[in-house]
């Protein structure tokens, strides 16, 4: 028996492109809905009560923030799908493979 535990290959590690696309959907949809739809709506309601309008630059900034959040999340997903990183994450119980799959 080896002193170092080996991980069974997770599908996330075998198919990192699919993991990235899934993360794009999982992170992109809520961040864009939240920052591009909900937050501007709330800001607009508050500003209308004050008799003002939301500047277009704020809306553009929120779109940019949603893009950055999504991009960072997708990049982290891709990095975490690298086999060496996945093995390192196993030390902390964060590997893509469940603990019961460790050989």
N, C-alpha and C positions, 0 to 999 in steps of 0.2 A: 504494500500500500504506500502510496506517495504521501509525503508530508505536506505537500501543497495541494489544496483542493482544486479540482478542475471544474470548469463550468460547462454544462451541456450548452451547445450553441442555441441561442434564442433566435426566433424568427426576426426580431428587430435587428439583430447583428447580421443575420444571413441576408436580409433584404432591407438595408438602410434607406434606400430610396422610398420604399413604401412607408417606412416609419416617419420619414421627413414629410411626406405628403399628408399622412394622418395628422401629424402635429400642426401642419399648416392649417388644416381644417379646424382642429381642436382649439388652436390658439387664435387664428385669424378671425374666425366668425365671431367669437365673443368680444375680442378686442375692438373690431371694427363696429359691431353693433353698439357696444358700450360707448366708445369714444367718438364715433361719427354720427350716431343716431341719438342715443339716450342723453349723453352729457350736453350736446348742443341744445336739445329740446329743453332740458332743465334750465340751462343758462338763459335761453331765449325767454322762457316763462318769467324768470326772475327779472331779467332786464326790461321786459315789457311792463312789468309792475312799476319799474323805475322810470319808464318812458324812454328807454334807450334801445338800441339794436346791437346785436352781436356782430363784432367786426369779422369780416371775411378772413382776416389773418389768423384769428383764433380757430376758426373751422379748419383752415389749412394746417395749423399747428397740431390739432387733434388727429387729423388724418396721418400726419407724419409720425406722431406718437404711436398710433395703432400699427403703422408699418414697422417701426423700430421694435416694438414689443413682439410682433409676429416674427420678424427676422431673427431676433435674438433667440426666441424659443425654438425656431426651426434649426438654427445653427447648433444650439445645445443638444437638440435631439440627434443631429448627425454626429456630433462629437461623442455623445454617449453610446452610439451604436458601433463605435470602433472597438474591436475585440479586446485590445489592451486596456482601454478605458473601462469597458464593461467588467473586466476581471478586477480592476482596481476598485470599482464601485461595489463589487461583491464583498469587500472587506467591511463595508458599512451597511450591508444588507440592501443595497440599492441597485443590484444587477438586474438586467432584464429577465434573467432566469430565476425562478423561485428557488428558495433555499433547498427544498426537497429534491431539486434537479441537480444539485451539486454532486459531482462524482467523487 
